[in-house]
Amino acid sequence: MAPPPPAALYTPTFLLALLTTLLLSATLRLLAILPHRASPPQPRKPGAPTRVVIVLGSGGHTQEMLYLLKDLDARKYTHRTWVVSSGDAFSAVRAVGFEKALEEGEGEAKGRRVGPESYDIAIVPRARKIHQSLVTTPVSSLKCLWACFGPLLRSTSLSSSSSTAAEDLPDLIIANGPATACILILAALILKFFDVRGAHSRGKCRTIYAESFARVKTLSLSGKLLVPVVDRFLVQWEGLEGAGGRAEFWGVLV
């Protein structure tokens, strides 16, 4: 019996079955990469190079993030990538100032990784500018998404003295509210979905979101979007504990 011609396969029933199979496969894969309470992070060897990506936002978000990281251990987080939006010179300057403060301290004597080779500043397009039309927002958000893959895949300022951590995917992503954080975490989820460079299988691109101190009774829009998908979701007011089914209260962090 001769096989049916290829055109006979493209029936509404076949296409519906194919679409259903793809949607089911994508859903199962998404469920597999989303965080679960029963899946603790993979243990790391003491002294292993670790790269952290820190998302800064203009004004208050940046100030809170720097307070949050005031006790950062440069011996543990050996390479730091600071992500700022285009036009946000304030955040870029504050990030450089933070790194210089680490370098001027007693870091070198204690084995801390500090100096220009231990950090980089990655600039990405804004996801949405102030008063930008909602019609053009999807286009700018896609541009921001595409640009976010760069600092996730590797440091933007590799040199001969850069550590191996700078060449790898980040071990940790820390964000606290700006719209750019939502786009960057979406990019990280895409890398995990397709397991690009072992993003999921090696336990890379884990995410921590710290809700702003200003959010007392309700989560921010960024928080509402990210609470189901980040690995840890931290709030700074006891009334928000358990928000979204996952919010953790650890007291005031900033």
N, C-alpha and C positions, 0 to 999 in steps of 0.2 A: 504494500500500500504506500503510495507516494505521500510524502509529508505535505501539510497544507502550505500554500504560498505565504510568504511573510506578511502580505497585506491582510491576510485573514486573522492575524494575531492582534492587530490594532483595533479591537472592538471595544465598545464602552465597558463591557464586563472585565476584559483583560486590563484595561487602563485603570479601572477602579480598584481591581485587586492589586495591581502594582503600586498604586498610590497608597493603599492601605498598608501594604507590607513595608514600604519606605517609612511611613509615619510611625508605625509600630516599632520598627528598628531604631529610628531616631529617638523615640520616647524612652525605650529601654536603655539606650546608650546614655541619654541625658540623666536618667535616674541613677545610672552607674557612676557618673562622675560628680553628681551633686553630693555635698557633705552629709555624712550620717554620724549620729552620736556614737555609734558603735565602731567607728573607724578612726582610731587615734593616729596622729602623725607617725611616720616611720622614724625610728630612732636614728640619730646622726652620730657619727664618730666624733669624739672630743677633738677640737682643733680643725675639723674639716672646713674648707672654704665655704662660706655662705654668702649668697647675694640677696640683698633686700631691695625691693622697689618701693619708693615712698612717693605718694601722689600728693602734691601741694595744690591748694586753691588760693585765690586772691584773698587778701585781708585776714579775716578772722580764722578761716580754715587753716591757713599757713601758721598763724600764731599758735593755735591749739596743737597742731601737729608737732611743732618744735618743742612745746612744753611736754608733750607726750613722750618725745624721744630724748628728753634731757639726760637720762641715765643710760643711753644706748651704749652697749659694750662693743667697741670696735674690734676687740679680739675675737668676738663671736660672729659679728656681721662684718665680714672682711671686705666686701665691696657694696657700695650704696649707690643706687641710681635714683636720682631725684627727677620726677616728672612734673613739668610745669606747662601751662598753656601759653601759647604765643601771645606776646604783649604783656605778660605778667612778670615784669622785671623785678618787682618787689620780692616775689617768692624765690626767684633765682638768686638774688643777692642774699636773701636770708639763708638759703641753703649753703651757699659758699661760706657765709659767716659761721654757720654751724660747723662746717668741716674745718675751718681755720681754728675754731675754738678747740676742737678735738686735737688738732695738730700741735697747738701751743701748750696743751696740757702735758701731763706726764705719760702720754700714750705710748710713745716709742719705748720708754724704759720698761713698760709692762707688756710689751709685745703686741700692742694694738696696731692695726693696719690703718694708717692715716696718711694724708698727703694727696696730691693730685691724682696719683695712679690708683687710689682706693675709692674714688667716687667719680660720677659724671652727672651732668645736667642734660636731660633729654627734653626737648621742646616739641610739643605736639599742637596741631591746630585746635582752636576752641571748638567744643561740641556745639555750643550755641552762644552767640554774643548777646549782650544785654539789648533788649528791645528788638531782637532779630525776629523776622516773620516766621511763623510756624510752617509756611510753605517751603522755605529754603532750609529749615532746620534739618530735615532728613539728609540733605546733601552734605551739609557741614559735619553732621554726625558720622556719616560714612567716611569722610576724609579723615576725621579724628580717629575712627576705628582702624583704618588702614595704617595710619601713622603710629598707632599704639603697638603694633606688632614689632616694630623696630626695637624699642627699648626692652621689650619682653624677651626677644630672641637672643640678644646680647647687648653688652654695654656699648654705648654710642661713641666712646673715646678709647678704643683699645690701643695699647702701646706694647712695646717689647717687655715692659716691666709690669704689665697688668697681670692680675692673678687669674688662675683657672676659673674662679667663680665668675669673673667678668665675662668670660666667653660662653657661659652656660645660661640656661633659663633661671629666673629668680627662684629662690627657695621660698620666699615670703613676699607678699604684697600688702602694704599697709595704706589704708585710705580713711578719710573722715568726712566725706560729704560733697565735694565739688562734682559737677556733672561729668567732668573728665574722668573721675574715678569710676563711674558707672560704665563708661565706654571702655576703659582699660580693663576692667574686670570682665566685661563681655569678651574682649579679645583673649583674655586668659582662659575663659571657658571654651572658646573655639579651639585653642591650642590643646586643651585637655580632651575635648570631644574627639578630635582626630589624633590624639596622642602624638602631637608633633614633638619630635626629639625626646619622647618619653615624658611629656608634661604630666600625664596622669599615672602611667605605670611606675615612674620614679618618684612620685610624690612631690613634684615641683609645683610652683605657682599657687601655693596655699595662701589664703586671703584672710586678713583681719580688718574688720570695719569698726571704727570707733565713732559712735554717734556724737554729734556736737553737744557741748555742755549747755548750749542755749535751748536744746530740745528737752523740755521738762515733762510735758504731758503726752505729746504725740511724736511719732517718728517723722523725720524729714522725708521729702519725696525720694531722695537718693536712698535713704534707709529702708523705706517701704519696698523699693525695687530690689535692693540687695540682700535683705534679710534671709530670703530662702536659698541664696546661692553661695554666700561666703562661708568660710570654715568657722570663723568666730565672729560674733556680733556683740559688741560691747556698748553698754549704755552707762550714763553717769548719774542718773537719778533712779532711786529705788522704785518709783512709780512706773517706770518703763520696763522693769524686769519681767521677762517672759513675753514681751511684745513680739508679735509675729511668730510666737511659739519657740523662739530661739535666743532672744536677747538675754545677755548675761550682765548682772550688775556687780561691778568691782569697785564701787566708790568713785570719787572724783579723780580723774586721770590727768587733768591739766591744771 
